[in-house]
Amino acid sequence: MPYDINVRVRYAETDQMGVVYHSNYLVYFEIGRTEMMRASGISYAELEERGYVLAVVESSMKHTGSAKYDDLLTVRTWLRQVTKTRLRFEYAVMRGGDVLTSGQTALAFLSRADNMRPVRAPEDVHVNASKACEPE
């Protein structure tokens, strides 16, 4: 199932035209991803304590509308693919029922102890992520 979280647009996230600056959608994606993972029993903070980090290795966005200051947005997040070394998420940022931006990110597991080299996900994380995964 997708995971939804609401985000209110702050003034600092807008440009001179009064709309959300495009790079802020990646921040909204991160909020959705982080909270979805937390709800699935996978905490970024705990992963880092265990010596792992998740690095964004791919991202894309498609904008079909504009959010403005003080809009209440819903960030809908799906975990679409889980491998031993990566997670792929998809997102829809909506105002009401209208999708303003959609996108995806792929994240790779890295080891702090091994000079940030790619590694396999911890088994418990892989299991929890697999349970939360909703393939296309």
C-alpha positions as a Markdown table, in Angstrom:
| # | Residue | x | y | z |
|---|---|---|---|---|
| 1 | Met | 0.0 | 0.0 | 0.0 |
| 2 | Pro | 1.2 | 3.5 | -0.6 |
| 3 | Tyr | 2.1 | 5.6 | 2.4 |
| 4 | Asp | 0.7 | 9.2 | 2.6 |
| 5 | Ile | 2.1 | 12.1 | 4.7 |
| 6 | Asn | 1.0 | 15.7 | 4.6 |
| 7 | Val | 3.5 | 18.6 | 4.2 |
| 8 | Arg | 2.7 | 22.3 | 4.3 |
| 9 | Val | 4.6 | 24.5 | 1.9 |
| 10 | Arg | 6.9 | 26.9 | 3.8 |
| 11 | Tyr | 7.7 | 30.4 | 2.4 |
| 12 | Ala | 11.4 | 29.5 | 2.1 |
| 13 | Glu | 10.5 | 26.7 | -0.3 |
| 14 | Thr | 9.1 | 29.1 | -2.9 |
| 15 | Asp | 10.8 | 31.1 | -5.6 |
| 16 | Gln | 10.3 | 34.7 | -6.8 |
| 17 | Met | 7.2 | 33.5 | -8.7 |
| 18 | Gly | 5.6 | 32.3 | -5.5 |
| 19 | Val | 5.7 | 28.6 | -6.4 |
| 20 | Val | 7.7 | 25.7 | -4.9 |
| 21 | Tyr | 11.2 | 25.7 | -6.3 |
| 22 | His | 11.7 | 22.4 | -8.2 |
| 23 | Ser | 14.5 | 21.0 | -6.0 |
| 24 | Asn | 12.2 | 21.1 | -2.9 |
| 25 | Tyr | 10.2 | 18.2 | -4.4 |
| 26 | Leu | 13.2 | 16.0 | -3.7 |
| 27 | Val | 13.0 | 17.1 | -0.1 |
| 28 | Tyr | 9.3 | 16.1 | -0.1 |
| 29 | Phe | 10.3 | 12.8 | -1.6 |
| 30 | Glu | 12.7 | 12.3 | 1.3 |
| 31 | Ile | 10.1 | 13.0 | 3.9 |
| 32 | Gly | 7.7 | 10.5 | 2.3 |
| 33 | Arg | 10.4 | 7.9 | 2.0 |
| 34 | Thr | 11.8 | 8.3 | 5.5 |
| 35 | Glu | 8.3 | 8.1 | 7.1 |
| 36 | Met | 7.3 | 5.2 | 5.0 |
| 37 | Met | 10.4 | 3.3 | 6.1 |
| 38 | Arg | 9.9 | 4.2 | 9.7 |
| 39 | Ala | 6.3 | 2.9 | 9.5 |
| 40 | Ser | 7.7 | -0.3 | 8.0 |
| 41 | Gly | 10.1 | -0.9 | 10.9 |
| 42 | Ile | 13.2 | 0.5 | 9.1 |
| 43 | Ser | 14.6 | 3.6 | 10.8 |
| 44 | Tyr | 17.3 | 5.7 | 9.0 |
| 45 | Ala | 18.8 | 6.6 | 12.3 |
| 46 | Glu | 19.0 | 2.9 | 13.4 |
| 47 | Leu | 20.6 | 2.0 | 10.0 |
| 48 | Glu | 23.2 | 4.7 | 10.5 |
| 49 | Glu | 23.9 | 3.5 | 14.1 |
| 50 | Arg | 24.6 | 0.1 | 12.6 |
| 51 | Gly | 27.1 | 1.5 | 10.1 |
| 52 | Tyr | 24.9 | 1.7 | 7.0 |
| 53 | Val | 23.8 | 4.7 | 4.9 |
| 54 | Leu | 21.4 | 4.9 | 2.0 |
| 55 | Ala | 22.7 | 7.0 | -0.9 |
| 56 | Val | 20.4 | 8.4 | -3.6 |
| 57 | Val | 22.0 | 7.0 | -6.8 |
| 58 | Glu | 19.2 | 7.9 | -9.2 |
| 59 | Ser | 16.3 | 10.4 | -9.2 |
| 60 | Ser | 13.7 | 11.8 | -11.6 |
| 61 | Met | 10.7 | 14.1 | -11.5 |
| 62 | Lys | 7.9 | 15.1 | -13.8 |
| 63 | His | 6.1 | 18.4 | -12.9 |
| 64 | Thr | 2.4 | 18.8 | -14.1 |
| 65 | Gly | 1.3 | 21.5 | -11.7 |
| 66 | Ser | 2.6 | 24.1 | -9.2 |
| 67 | Ala | 2.4 | 24.2 | -5.4 |
| 68 | Lys | 2.4 | 27.5 | -3.7 |
| 69 | Tyr | 3.1 | 28.9 | -0.3 |
| 70 | Asp | 0.9 | 27.5 | 2.5 |
| 71 | Asp | -0.6 | 24.7 | 0.3 |
| 72 | Leu | -1.2 | 21.5 | 2.1 |
| 73 | Leu | 0.3 | 18.7 | 0.1 |
| 74 | Thr | 0.1 | 15.0 | 0.3 |
| 75 | Val | 3.2 | 13.0 | -0.5 |
| 76 | Arg | 2.3 | 9.5 | -1.5 |
| 77 | Thr | 5.1 | 7.0 | -1.5 |
| 78 | Trp | 5.4 | 3.5 | -2.8 |
| 79 | Leu | 8.4 | 1.1 | -2.4 |
| 80 | Arg | 8.4 | -0.5 | -5.8 |
| 81 | Gln | 11.5 | -2.6 | -5.9 |
| 82 | Val | 13.8 | -4.3 | -3.3 |
| 83 | Thr | 17.0 | -6.0 | -4.2 |
| 84 | Lys | 19.8 | -7.1 | -1.9 |
| 85 | Thr | 21.6 | -3.8 | -2.4 |
| 86 | Arg | 19.0 | -1.2 | -3.5 |
| 87 | Leu | 15.5 | 0.2 | -2.9 |
| 88 | Arg | 13.5 | 2.0 | -5.5 |
| 89 | Phe | 10.7 | 4.3 | -4.5 |
| 90 | Glu | 8.0 | 6.2 | -6.5 |
| 91 | Tyr | 6.2 | 9.3 | -5.4 |
| 92 | Ala | 3.2 | 11.5 | -6.2 |
| 93 | Val | 3.0 | 15.0 | -4.6 |
| 94 | Met | -0.6 | 16.1 | -4.6 |
| 95 | Arg | -2.8 | 19.0 | -3.7 |
| 96 | Gly | -6.3 | 17.7 | -3.1 |
| 97 | Gly | -6.7 | 15.0 | -5.7 |
| 98 | Asp | -4.4 | 16.7 | -8.3 |
| 99 | Val | -0.9 | 15.3 | -8.9 |
| 100 | Leu | 1.5 | 18.2 | -9.1 |
| 101 | Thr | 4.8 | 16.2 | -9.3 |
| 102 | Ser | 5.6 | 12.6 | -9.7 |
| 103 | Gly | 9.0 | 10.9 | -9.5 |
| 104 | Gln | 11.2 | 8.1 | -8.4 |
| 105 | Thr | 14.5 | 7.6 | -6.6 |
| 106 | Ala | 16.8 | 4.6 | -6.3 |
| 107 | Leu | 18.9 | 4.2 | -3.1 |
| 108 | Ala | 22.0 | 2.0 | -2.6 |
| 109 | Phe | 23.2 | 0.6 | 0.7 |
| 110 | Leu | 26.7 | 1.7 | 1.6 |
| 111 | Ser | 29.0 | 0.8 | 4.5 |
| 112 | Arg | 30.6 | 3.5 | 6.6 |
| 113 | Ala | 33.1 | 1.0 | 7.9 |
| 114 | Asp | 34.2 | 0.0 | 4.4 |
| 115 | Asn | 34.9 | 3.5 | 2.9 |
| 116 | Met | 31.3 | 4.0 | 1.7 |
| 117 | Arg | 31.4 | 1.0 | -0.6 |
| 118 | Pro | 28.1 | -0.6 | -1.8 |
| 119 | Val | 27.0 | -3.5 | 0.4 |
| 120 | Arg | 24.1 | -5.8 | 0.8 |
| 121 | Ala | 21.3 | -4.6 | 3.0 |
| 122 | Pro | 21.1 | -6.1 | 6.5 |
| 123 | Glu | 18.9 | -9.2 | 6.3 |
| 124 | Asp | 16.2 | -7.8 | 8.7 |
| 125 | Val | 16.0 | -4.6 | 6.7 |
| 126 | His | 15.7 | -6.6 | 3.4 |
| 127 | Val | 12.9 | -8.7 | 4.9 |
| 128 | Asn | 11.0 | -5.6 | 6.2 |
| 129 | Ala | 11.4 | -3.8 | 2.9 |
| 130 | Ser | 10.3 | -6.8 | 0.9 |
| 131 | Lys | 7.1 | -6.9 | 3.0 |
| 132 | Ala | 6.4 | -3.2 | 2.3 |
| 133 | Cys | 7.2 | -3.5 | -1.4 |
| 134 | Glu | 4.4 | -3.0 | -3.9 |
| 135 | Pro | 5.7 | -3.8 | -7.3 |
| 136 | Glu | 4.1 | -2.0 | -10.3 |
